[in-house]
Amino acid sequence: MLAQLLYISKRSANCTQEEIKKILASAQKNNPELGITGLLLYSDTRFIQYIEGERTKLMPFYDNLKKDERHHDTILMSLSLVKERIFPNWHMGEKLTSEDNINYISDITKEDKMVFDGVLEGSEDAGQRIQRVLQKFL
Ligand SMILES: Cc1cc2nc3c(=O)[nH]c(=O)nc-3n(C[C@H](O)[C@H](O)[C@H](O)COP(=O)(O)O)c2cc1C
């Protein structure tokens, strides 16, 4: 049974760009055999990661990620069963972003921006709507 999970976290001071490269290398190595796909958005201070895969694989995967000291204060925003993947071809897409450059992505509407800001601030009810906004980052 397929499930999706979205969490936000704070990027640790020790998480340099070099470390981000290592994270992505780990994802490229590990995610295909686990059947995990998704998207990692990061700014200088935050992460937003959307992951999808078999329910039984997803929770242990998330529990493991939470222990990584390159981030902290993880908040689970959304967890649900899904019929299909929204990132079937991305073992872990990634994008460096900032709150400022969100304004320059043309098809991000004011409403999308509010959802995104809500997620960054940890507002619970934004979780359900963020998937649609995330797809626009690619
Ligand atoms: C924000 C964040 C996202 C991560 N995403 C993934 C991921 O999608 N896949 C992965 O294998 N490791 C990910 N990691 C790294 C894992 O915590 C862990 O270091 C890695 O799986 C170890 O695998 P390796 O020893 O095989 O490289 C992430 C770490 C952080 C801080």
PDBQT file of the ligand as one rigid body, heavy atoms in Angstrom, charges set to zero:
ROOT
HETATM    1  C1  LIG A 201      17.048  16.548   5.242  1.00  0.00    +0.000 C 
HETATM    2  C2  LIG A 201      17.651  15.198   4.970  1.00  0.00    +0.000 A 
HETATM    3  C3  LIG A 201      17.125  14.398   3.966  1.00  0.00    +0.000 A 
HETATM    4  C4  LIG A 201      17.659  13.146   3.699  1.00  0.00    +0.000 A 
HETATM    5  N1  LIG A 201      17.109  12.377   2.703  1.00  0.00    +0.000 NA
HETATM    6  C5  LIG A 201      17.632  11.150   2.451  1.00  0.00    +0.000 A 
HETATM    7  C6  LIG A 201      17.080  10.324   1.437  1.00  0.00    +0.000 A 
HETATM    8  O1  LIG A 201      16.120  10.662   0.749  1.00  0.00    +0.000 OA
HETATM    9  N2  LIG A 201      17.656   9.098   1.239  1.00  0.00    +0.000 N 
HETATM   10  C7  LIG A 201      18.739   8.658   1.969  1.00  0.00    +0.000 A 
HETATM   11  O2  LIG A 201      19.204   7.533   1.741  1.00  0.00    +0.000 OA
HETATM   12  N3  LIG A 201      19.277   9.428   2.919  1.00  0.00    +0.000 NA
HETATM   13  C8  LIG A 201      18.753  10.653   3.189  1.00  0.00    +0.000 A 
HETATM   14  N4  LIG A 201      19.319  11.442   4.167  1.00  0.00    +0.000 N 
HETATM   15  C9  LIG A 201      20.534  10.934   4.858  1.00  0.00    +0.000 C 
HETATM   16  C10 LIG A 201      20.215   9.888   5.915  1.00  0.00    +0.000 C 
HETATM   17  O3  LIG A 201      19.864  10.512   7.128  1.00  0.00    +0.000 OA
HETATM   18  C11 LIG A 201      21.441   8.990   6.148  1.00  0.00    +0.000 C 
HETATM   19  O4  LIG A 201      22.585   9.761   6.415  1.00  0.00    +0.000 OA
HETATM   20  C12 LIG A 201      21.729   8.126   4.934  1.00  0.00    +0.000 C 
HETATM   21  O5  LIG A 201      20.589   7.398   4.536  1.00  0.00    +0.000 OA
HETATM   22  C13 LIG A 201      22.886   7.145   5.238  1.00  0.00    +0.000 C 
HETATM   23  O6  LIG A 201      23.034   6.322   4.128  1.00  0.00    +0.000 OA
HETATM   24  P1  LIG A 201      24.452   5.866   3.540  1.00  0.00    +0.000 P 
HETATM   25  O7  LIG A 201      25.330   5.592   4.734  1.00  0.00    +0.000 OA
HETATM   26  O8  LIG A 201      24.103   4.640   2.755  1.00  0.00    +0.000 OA
HETATM   27  O9  LIG A 201      24.963   6.982   2.672  1.00  0.00    +0.000 OA
HETATM   28  C14 LIG A 201      18.783  12.686   4.455  1.00  0.00    +0.000 A 
HETATM   29  C15 LIG A 201      19.303  13.489   5.459  1.00  0.00    +0.000 A 
HETATM   30  C16 LIG A 201      18.764  14.746   5.725  1.00  0.00    +0.000 A 
HETATM   31  C17 LIG A 201      19.365  15.625   6.802  1.00  0.00    +0.000 C 
ENDROOT
TORSDOF 0
